């Protein structure tokens, strides 16, 4: 039995066999070989295996996402027959006596760079395809991930050094019981995904992560932050009792369904859901969400091999609006860049991406992408109560540019005879100190603020929220952060607009009294946390919370 300590980042207890995800970007070793003929045979066998995998993926994708979206797997299969590509690999093996996996890896990089440098946008987009299919062949040659998640027949515990959005979007969530990661914090992507799915997670296992073995049975304790491998019968029984206690708490919370989040002295808050995919809207309703406070639209880009069309986007927004049955749906426009990237965007490497070319900065620079999303959103607005929110705002000029673009899109839609809701709420994410300090001015330009406490905490405290080495400094409840939020709420209310919190701290039971005392109008949390947050609000006296907040933040 082995116990590894980490940080509990999503509450709950689960068990299952460990499924260790390899790092997709791991470069193979450059090894010289004596028998190049045998190496060429290995290459041929791996390419045929890759073609078989792609054919299987195509058939499954046709059923799940349609023939048009499945075509990418046919394109990859055809690329594996490209003579220039294959000859380059063969020459590296024959002339330099280099192993097949490294020959494929370096060819993928070379051809990717060639495609990226072309003027034609479609051809530039093929760079990501070359890297993807080369990675597939390398994985086969290296024997990586022989067992695919899609092939497992029982729920497993996903273990990874870390998980990026582009990885999590592809996971079959129905086969996952918990997450454990070597790195990460409470605000890393694996943790946020786990909370949105109501699954336990433990992060920051550090060097202990390397003691985990694929297929090992493990208990994940998302309450105390422990991973127990091959537990004995006594400990297993203790955890079964602990899990029963948590289930009883869930049953008790079900009695709150149908009630409102109203304090004992009558202050009403909306408790909404953070979602990252249209399929999460119905589960959010089942958890009694008052609406969607944050719909992360970047899923459309992360799960696509090319820029999603206006029609594809409109269908996704329409689906969520219809499922929410008249409740407000706040859609955050594209928030890519930093640690969330789609390869076909060709965003260059940055030393400090969190402060770089991301979010609204991409949207206002690459306006054709932004206009497509705005058209899709406005067209979908006739199907429900839509609000549009813009991320990473730091200036008045950005808001003015956004409003001009929206006015232009509306004018075009009218000219084309396409209907849309004239009155759509426009809001901004307050997630930078600049937005806080401009809150009095920004509040005059928009209909609402939504405070993103994940980034606001990161930027206010100068702490990288993905860095587990300094995670002890990353504190949502820091007086500096709370005073930022308090100031923002006051400026919003002075100008007659509502303000919500959509960061992870909105579900922090210890911080909710402060938010109530400040007068926050909405808390948007992972669906699994909605009932617990409602229960907490119902237990509070707003006036007492106000006095406490004023005293402690003075």
Buried (B, 14 or more C-beta within 10 A) or exposed (E): EBEBBBBBBBBBBBBBBBBBBEEBEEEBEEEEBEEBEEBBEBBEEBBEBBBEBBEEBBEEBBEEEEEEBBBBBBBBBEBBEEEEBBEBBBEBBBEBBBBBBBBBBBBBBBBBEBBBEEEEEEEBBBBBBBBBBBBBBBBBBBEBBEEEBEEBEEBBBBBBBBBBBBBBBEBEBEBBBBBBBBBBBBBBBBBBBBBBBBBBBBBBBBEBBEEBEBEBBBBBBBBEBBBBBEBEEEBBEEBEEBBEEBEEEEEEBEEBEEEBBBBEEEBEBBBBBBBBBBBBBBBBBEBBBBBBBBBBBBBBBBBBBBBBBBEBBBBBBBBBBBBBEEBBBBBBBBBBBBBBBBBBBBBEEEEEBBEBBBBBBBBBEBBEBBBBBBBBBBBBBEBBBBBBBBBBBBBEEBBEBBBEBBEEBBEBBEEEEEEBBEEBBBBBBBBBBBBBBBBBEBBEBBBBBBBBBBBBBBBBBEBBBBBBEEBEEBBBEBEEBBBBBBBBBBBBBEBEBBBBBBBBBBBBEEBBBBBBBBBBBBBBBBBBBBBBBBBBBBEBBBBBBBEBBEEEBE
